[in-house]
Amino acid sequence: MSRLPGITRRDFLNGVALSVAAGSTLTPLELLAKTTNASYYPPGLTGLRGSHVGSFEVAHKLALEGMSWPRPESQTGTDYDLVVVGGGISGLSAAFLFRQHVGPDARILVLDNHDDFGGHAKRNEFDVDGQHLIGYGGSMTIDQPSSYSREAAQLLRDIGIEVNAFYEYFDREFDARHGLRQGIHFSQEHYGRDSVHPNVVSPFYGVDIKDARRIVAAYPLSDASKLSLLSLLQDDRDYLPGKSRAEKIDYMRGISYSDYLRKHCAADEDTVVFLRDTIKGLWGFGWDALSALEGARYAMPGTAHLGPQDLPNGVWEYEEPYIHHFPDGNAGIARALVRRLIPDAVPGPDSMAGLVASRVDYALLDQPGNATRIRLNSTAIELRHTPDGAAVDVTYVTADKVHRVRGRHVIAACYIHTLPFICPELPAEQREAIDVATKVPLTYVNIALRNWKAFKNLGYSSFYIPQADFMHSFTLDFPVSIGDYRFAESPSDPIVIHGTFCPTVPDQGLTERQQHVAGRARMLQMTYDEMGRMIDIVRRDAPSGPLEASAAVAAIRDALAELAPGRPLPTRPKVLPGA
């Protein structure tokens, strides 16, 4: 990492907590062995918390090593009306809808391989000097709820989520009130010096580019690149003359936005690379593998000639603000579902505010008296019809022991690529279809800070980092206050900042799928210690003089140096192409 000018310890914190959504150094079973059930509370754990240690080993042994387990001759427990494999939002919703259809006495078992429910919707909690902070470690927002199907919208209402309440909860004036805007961090590694500047290109929220010439003039780009970028920003010329609107849409669907800039907009190559990763946090890859038509939908530079008329799913069609966000993201939806399925497990007032404040009692999720039971740390290894075809036997592993349950109905709401390995009766056509897709490698990094004075002093709430080696963006958390949970109004208040990392292999002619496969291989072989080093290698003492523009980036590196995790993950198998 390069040396950054910038910030003293007095301006920042003396310690941080870090949660990476990608486990804890202890497996869930080790954790349980060292604690009582009352203290088992996964949202409070830090470290790697997505596909954490203890959640993937059985599946990897099954799929990558061909390991098999003896099928238990005796059944564990009674029969169930429904067994759901997967305790994410899809699996919990399936259980809830089934119970609505069959009745409250329906016996339901939900199995999940993680130590927490919610799947991609993870809740992270931090305590900073006695103040409780909540962050989202996965799926973040109820996006455009007005476009939801009637059934999906009704589900939200049935579990007590009123989307219009977010207009009150989400502070849409926060940035303006504090004089904050979106920024860009140019790194020394790629741009010769470290500096931050206003962002004149934002595909998500839109920015005022009236002063674009002055802003771009300060960017550490060549004169040719500055002229190229300004031309794209300010010129609404037709870069595809002679083509009808329908022909433009068809053509732009088949060419990447990066190649469109090169071939039709005469964009400087440095400009193409500068713009390439602006969309990465949404798609998991950059504009080198995403279509020019998608660029037009997000009003990216050089696409104004297409216009907004009748362009499906264009940003201009969206009238709803991006505000439908619980402090823990869509983990709030998962909690609302669990509250309806097992009310005692999510204590407190039956309201959205009560949902945020509640501390889930995990000991009550899997009680014999429950009509619905949620069994965590349990990895399904086989789904097979009974000989008479009247039910399905589900074999799973928990605590290194194999168990078998039977369900009159079974729903697989798990990671779809496990199905060919756990469901031997899966039709060949479905196996082939599953193999077409691959999972997007994505790491979210949550960092709890004692204050956000550095951001306030700089005047930025978020940063885009072009050509980043690790986090390509980071931002202050969404300003949401619900009930007694209040967002950090003062710069002296503790806060959670959120970073995003998507490993890609850009500008080598690879498709998005090929980049995802390569990115997953890289991510699976990274250690926690390596992630820490990529965020911050050493603490940098600030030089004398005024606070420099790169202080926010320096501050994060400085803070993370305090953490010094130094705990590598266990060795993992390499991921082969197509795995």
Secondary structure, 3 states (H helix, E strand, C coil): CCCCCCCCHHHCCCCCEEEEECCCCCCHHHHHHHCCHHHCCHHHCCEECCCCCCCCHHHHHHHHCCCCCCCCCCCCCCCEEEEEECCEHHHHHHHHHHHHHHCCCCCEEEECCCCCCECCCCEEEEEECCEEEEEECCCCCCCCHHHCCHHHHHHHHHCCCCHHHHHHHECCCHHHHHCCEEEEEECHHHHCCCEEEECCCCCCCCCCCCCHHHHHHCCCCCHHHHHHHHHHHHCCCCCCCCCCHHHHHHHHHCCEHHHHHHHHCCCCHHHHHHHHHHHHHHHCCCCCCCEHHHHHHCCCCCCHHHCCCCCCCCHHHCCCCCCCCCCCCCHHHHHHHHHHHCHHHCCCCCCHHHHHHCCCCHHHCCCCCCCEEEECCCEEEEEEECCCCCCEEEEEEECCEEEEEEEEEEEECCCHHHHHHHCCCCCHHHHHHHHHCCCCCCEEEEEEECCCHHHHHHCEEEEECCCCCCCCEEEECCCECECCECCCCCCCCCEEEEEEECCCCCCCCCCHHHHHHHHHHHHHCCCHHHHHHHHCCCCCCCCCCCCCCCHHHHHHHHHHHHHCCCCCCCCCCCCCCCC
